Every structure is written in structure tokens, then in C-alpha cells.
Amino acid sequence: MDTVDIIDKNLRDQLEAQHVEIIDESHLHRGHKAAGGGGHYSVKIVSSKFENLNVMERVRLVHKALDEEMTGTPKLIHALQVKTFSSDEWPS
């Protein structure tokens, strides 16, 4: 399973996400010395778990769902751009 698939699975399983979009932007950061082997990703997530949460609380939930990928060995994610939407905020 590649990193994009792992991110998708964790967000869907742990946040009960109805919609997940992942863009692998690692190729834009080739040679970035601080990457430590992890990739750069941009994600959009729609989840009812984001209802009544502010931006920071939402981002914390996402980071918690992807903690192992961001801090484990090997480190799969170096940088993560996050856009979150509650079910009501996402156009159907």
C-alpha cells in the first residue's frame, strides 16, 4: 500500500470522512534537505466530525489520525497541507 492509500484509509476510518482528496506534491520538493524521507501532501477532507470545531481543532484531529505516518519510522509524511470541511460546508 502506498502513502496516498494509507492516508486515505486512515482519514476515512478514523474521521469517518465522506470525501477525501489527496495530492502528492513531493515532486515539487525534491532535494529539500529537511524532508527526512517523508513526502509532501495536500489533503481535503469532509467529515461530520468537524461539525462545531474551529480550524485548529480540525487540524489536530487530522494530525492525530496520521500521527504514525508523520512521526514514525519510516516517516511517510514530512509536510501536510490540510483543508477541512464539515458535511454542511461541502457542496453536494
N, CA, C and O of each residue as an XYZ file, in Angstrom:
368
protein
N       0.850     -1.172      0.000
C       0.000      0.000      0.000
C       0.901      1.243      0.000
O       1.815      1.342      0.819
N       0.648      2.185     -0.910
C       1.489      3.382     -0.943
C       0.970      4.435      0.050
O      -0.105      4.278      0.629
N       1.736      5.488      0.232
C       1.425      6.503      1.244
C       0.077      7.157      1.007
O      -0.660      7.395      1.963
N      -0.263      7.452     -0.225
C      -1.564      8.073     -0.518
C      -2.700      7.152     -0.073
O      -3.684      7.614      0.505
N      -2.567      5.856     -0.338
C      -3.585      4.893      0.083
C      -3.680      4.817      1.616
O      -4.774      4.704      2.170
N      -2.544      4.879      2.281
C      -2.523      4.839      3.750
C      -3.210      6.074      4.321
O      -4.022      5.966      5.240
N      -2.887      7.246      3.780
C      -3.518      8.490      4.229
C      -5.024      8.402      4.034
O      -5.793      8.711      4.943
N      -5.440      7.981      2.850
C      -6.866      7.872      2.534
C      -7.574      6.928      3.516
O      -8.623      7.267      4.063
N      -7.003      5.767      3.728
C      -7.618      4.776      4.626
C      -7.743      5.315      6.048
O      -8.802      5.197      6.665
N      -6.671      5.905      6.570
C      -6.702      6.414      7.938
C      -7.721      7.531      8.107
O      -8.438      7.564      9.107
N      -7.796      8.438      7.154
C      -8.750      9.539      7.266
C     -10.187      9.031      7.173
O     -11.060      9.492      7.909
N     -10.428      8.099      6.284
C     -11.781      7.543      6.161
C     -12.165      6.730      7.397
O     -13.291      6.830      7.884
N     -11.231      5.929      7.900
C     -11.517      5.074      9.056
C     -11.641      5.883     10.345
O     -12.613      5.730     11.084
N     -10.670      6.733     10.613
C     -10.606      7.408     11.907
C     -11.489      8.651     11.998
O     -11.977      8.991     13.076
N     -11.695      9.328     10.868
C     -12.524     10.534     10.887
C     -13.885     10.299     10.240
O     -14.702     11.214     10.137
N     -14.119      9.065      9.808
C     -15.365      8.740      9.118
C     -15.624      9.730      7.974
O     -16.744     10.198      7.771
N     -14.563     10.025      7.248
C     -14.626     11.013      6.169
C     -15.514     10.528      5.035
O     -15.418      9.384      4.590
N     -16.379     11.424      4.580
C     -17.243     11.113      3.446
C     -16.535     11.402      2.117
O     -16.885     10.840      1.079
N     -15.541     12.281      2.169
C     -14.820     12.660      0.958
C     -13.373     12.955      1.342
O     -13.119     13.660      2.319
N     -12.434     12.423      0.583
C     -11.012     12.677      0.789
C     -10.365     12.903     -0.571
O     -10.530     12.101     -1.491
N      -9.629     14.001     -0.687
C      -8.810     14.265     -1.877
C      -7.376     14.416     -1.406
O      -7.100     15.151     -0.458
N      -6.468     13.721     -2.065
C      -5.056     13.777     -1.683
C      -4.236     14.087     -2.923
O      -4.387     13.447     -3.964
N      -3.369     15.076     -2.793
C      -2.436     15.402     -3.870
C      -1.031     15.203     -3.329
O      -0.656     15.789     -2.313
N      -0.261     14.375     -4.012
C       1.137     14.151     -3.647
C       1.965     15.240     -4.318
O       2.114     15.261     -5.540
N       2.500     16.141     -3.504
C       3.291     17.264     -4.009
C       4.783     17.059     -3.775
O       5.566     18.006     -3.845
N       5.170     15.822     -3.496
C       6.563     15.520     -3.165
C       7.527     15.916     -4.278
O       8.645     16.358     -4.011
N       7.094     15.756     -5.512
C       7.973     16.075     -6.641
C       8.360     17.556     -6.668
O       9.380     17.909     -7.260
N       7.576     18.414     -6.049
C       7.874     19.852     -6.003
C       8.964     20.175     -4.985
O       9.479     21.294     -4.959
N       9.316     19.204     -4.153
C      10.248     19.444     -3.061
C      11.476     18.533     -3.125
O      12.138     18.316     -2.111
N      11.778     18.010     -4.288
C      12.945     17.142     -4.434
C      14.199     17.897     -3.986
O      14.395     19.064     -4.323
N      15.023     17.214     -3.235
C      16.263     17.814     -2.763
C      16.086     18.664     -1.519
O      17.057     19.235     -1.022
N      14.880     18.758     -1.011
C      14.606     19.510      0.210
C      15.251     18.749      1.365
O      14.759     17.691      1.759
N      16.320     19.264      1.899
C      17.132     18.541      2.876
C      16.369     18.184      4.144
O      16.652     17.153      4.756
N      15.418     19.002      4.551
C      14.717     18.770      5.817
C      13.607     17.720      5.708
O      12.979     17.386      6.713
N      13.360     17.203      4.518
C      12.231     16.295      4.322
C      12.368     15.005      5.132
O      11.358     14.414      5.514
N      13.575     14.567      5.394
C      13.777     13.377      6.197
C      13.154     12.129      5.607
O      12.828     11.193      6.337
N      12.983     12.105      4.295
C      12.428     10.941      3.634
C      10.919     10.964      3.487
O      10.373     10.204      2.687
N      10.233     11.806      4.227
C       8.775     11.868      4.113
C       8.342     12.726      2.953
O       9.080     13.602      2.501
N       7.134     12.470      2.469
C       6.607     13.217      1.342
C       5.809     14.436      1.758
O       5.525     14.649      2.936
N       5.453     15.235      0.753
C       4.646     16.446      0.929
C       3.272     16.177      0.318
O       3.168     15.767     -0.838
N       2.225     16.411      1.101
C       0.876     16.106      0.647
C      -0.081     17.250      0.952
O       0.080     17.977      1.932
N      -1.068     17.389      0.097
C      -2.170     18.321      0.301
C      -3.440     17.488      0.373
O      -3.689     16.654     -0.499
N      -4.255     17.713      1.423
C      -5.473     16.923      1.587
C      -6.684     17.819      1.806
O      -6.597     18.866      2.447
N      -7.814     17.382      1.258
C      -9.120     17.969      1.544
C      -9.949     16.848      2.152
O     -10.014     15.741      1.618
N     -10.580     17.154      3.278
C     -11.335     16.134      3.996
C     -12.704     16.678      4.362
O     -12.831     17.797      4.860
N     -13.727     15.873      4.109
C     -15.090     16.207      4.523
C     -15.508     15.178      5.560
O     -15.497     13.975      5.298
N     -15.880     15.668      6.750
C     -16.281     14.760      7.824
C     -17.283     15.449      8.741
O     -17.154     16.635      9.044
N     -18.268     14.699      9.170
C     -19.219     15.234     10.142
C     -18.544     15.451     11.503
O     -19.070     16.181     12.343
N     -17.392     14.827     11.722
C     -16.654     15.025     12.974
C     -16.104     16.443     13.099
O     -15.681     16.842     14.184
N     -16.103     17.208     12.013
C     -15.615     18.583     12.054
C     -16.691     19.582     12.466
O     -16.401     20.761     12.668
N     -17.931     19.114     12.589
C     -19.031     19.998     12.989
C     -18.692     20.693     14.305
O     -18.234     20.053     15.252
N     -18.916     21.991     14.360
C     -18.739     22.804     15.568
C     -17.305     22.849     16.089
O     -17.085     23.192     17.250
N     -16.328     22.511     15.253
C     -14.926     22.624     15.643
C     -14.282     23.773     14.891
O     -14.629     24.037     13.740
N     -13.342     24.462     15.536
C     -12.611     25.512     14.833
C     -11.504     24.881     13.991
O     -11.290     23.670     14.044
N     -10.818     25.689     13.232
C      -9.802     25.197     12.300
C      -8.717     24.403     13.019
O      -8.332     23.327     12.560
N      -8.221     24.917     14.135
C      -7.143     24.234     14.849
C      -7.598     22.886     15.408
O      -6.838     21.918     15.377
N      -8.801     22.816     15.906
C      -9.315     21.546     16.417
C      -9.449     20.520     15.301
O      -9.191     19.333     15.506
N      -9.849     20.973     14.136
C      -9.967     20.078     12.982
C      -8.599     19.552     12.562
O      -8.428     18.359     12.314
N      -7.630     20.458     12.485
C      -6.279     20.066     12.080
C      -5.689     19.084     13.093
O      -5.000     18.138     12.709
N      -5.954     19.300     14.370
C      -5.471     18.360     15.397
C      -6.042     16.960     15.181
O      -5.335     15.966     15.342
N      -7.315     16.886     14.818
C      -7.915     15.575     14.538
C      -7.226     14.893     13.359
O      -6.969     13.689     13.394
N      -6.934     15.661     12.326
C      -6.255     15.109     11.149
C      -4.855     14.631     11.533
O      -4.449     13.531     11.159
N      -4.126     15.449     12.271
C      -2.773     15.058     12.684
C      -2.806     13.823     13.575
O      -1.932     12.962     13.472
N      -3.798     13.728     14.443
C      -3.929     12.545     15.296
C      -4.177     11.298     14.452
O      -3.615     10.237     14.725
N      -5.020     11.428     13.425
C      -5.319     10.297     12.543
C      -4.092      9.841     11.759
O      -3.993      8.674     11.378
N      -3.158     10.760     11.518
C      -1.973     10.455     10.707
C      -0.681     10.501     11.522
O       0.408     10.626     10.961
N      -0.805     10.402     12.835
C       0.363     10.540     13.714
C       1.481      9.572     13.366
O       2.636      9.981     13.255
N       1.163      8.314     13.194
C       2.199      7.310     12.909
C       2.934      7.628     11.607
O       4.150      7.457     11.518
N       2.198      8.090     10.604
C       2.809      8.410      9.310
C       3.678      9.673      9.387
O       4.616      9.833      8.606
N       3.363     10.558     10.323
C       4.099     11.809     10.448
C       5.282     11.712     11.410
O       6.241     12.474     11.289
N       5.223     10.777     12.370
C       6.275     10.720     13.389
C       6.994      9.378     13.466
O       8.043      9.267     14.101
N       6.433      8.365     12.825
C       7.004      7.023     12.933
C       8.250      6.829     12.098
O       8.741      7.745     11.437
N       8.741      5.610     12.150
C       9.902      5.228     11.351
C       9.487      4.060     10.478
O       9.111      3.023     11.023
N       9.532      4.161      9.173
C       9.967      5.363      8.458
C       8.892      6.449      8.497
O       7.697      6.174      8.610
N       9.354      7.667      8.401
C       8.462      8.821      8.378
C       7.916      8.943      6.955
O       8.672      9.182      6.013
N       6.600      8.777      6.806
C       5.990      8.817      5.477
C       5.558     10.218      5.057
O       5.528     10.532      3.867
N       5.223     11.058      6.034
C       4.748     12.414      5.733
C       5.673     13.424      6.395
O       5.873     13.398      7.610
N       6.234     14.314      5.584
C       7.052     15.410      6.104
C       6.220     16.680      6.225
O       6.315     17.396      7.221
N       5.411     16.957      5.219
C       4.602     18.182      5.202
C       3.185     17.837      4.768
O       2.968     17.019      3.873
N       2.224     18.485      5.427
C       0.827     18.196      5.154
C       0.031     19.500      5.153
O      -0.061     20.193      6.167
N      -0.538     19.815      3.996
C      -1.438     20.961      3.887
C      -2.851     20.413      4.041
O      -3.237     19.482      3.335
N      -3.622     20.985      4.961
C      -4.926     20.445      5.317
C      -6.030     21.460      5.065
O      -5.936     22.613      5.486
N      -7.078     21.018      4.373
C      -8.309     21.792      4.221
C      -9.441     20.902      4.686
O      -9.635     19.803      4.167
N     -10.185     21.378      5.664
C     -11.248     20.568      6.243
C     -12.608     21.215      6.030
O     -12.740     22.439      5.995
N     -13.609     20.363      5.888
C     -14.984     20.821      5.693
C     -15.911     19.898      6.476
O     -15.746     18.678      6.466
N     -16.874     20.488      7.145
C     -17.926     19.663      7.735
C     -18.857     19.243      6.608
O     -18.789     19.794      5.509
N     -19.707     18.294      6.865
C     -20.651     17.832      5.842
C     -21.514     18.972      5.326
O     -21.815     19.033      4.134
N     -21.913     19.877      6.214
C     -22.762     21.007      5.826
C     -22.015     22.048      4.993
O     -22.635     22.785      4.226
N     -20.700     22.115      5.137
C     -19.899     23.096      4.405
C     -19.533     22.638      2.997
O     -19.148     23.452      2.158
N     -19.649     21.366      2.744
C     -19.221     20.793      1.457
C     -20.408     20.732      0.524
O     -21.443     20.163      0.874
N     -20.275     21.316     -0.675
C     -21.403     21.247     -1.617
C     -21.627     19.817     -2.103
O     -20.679     19.132     -2.486
N     -22.844     19.382     -2.086
C     -23.183     18.017     -2.502
C     -23.226     17.881     -3.994
O     -23.496     16.795     -4.507
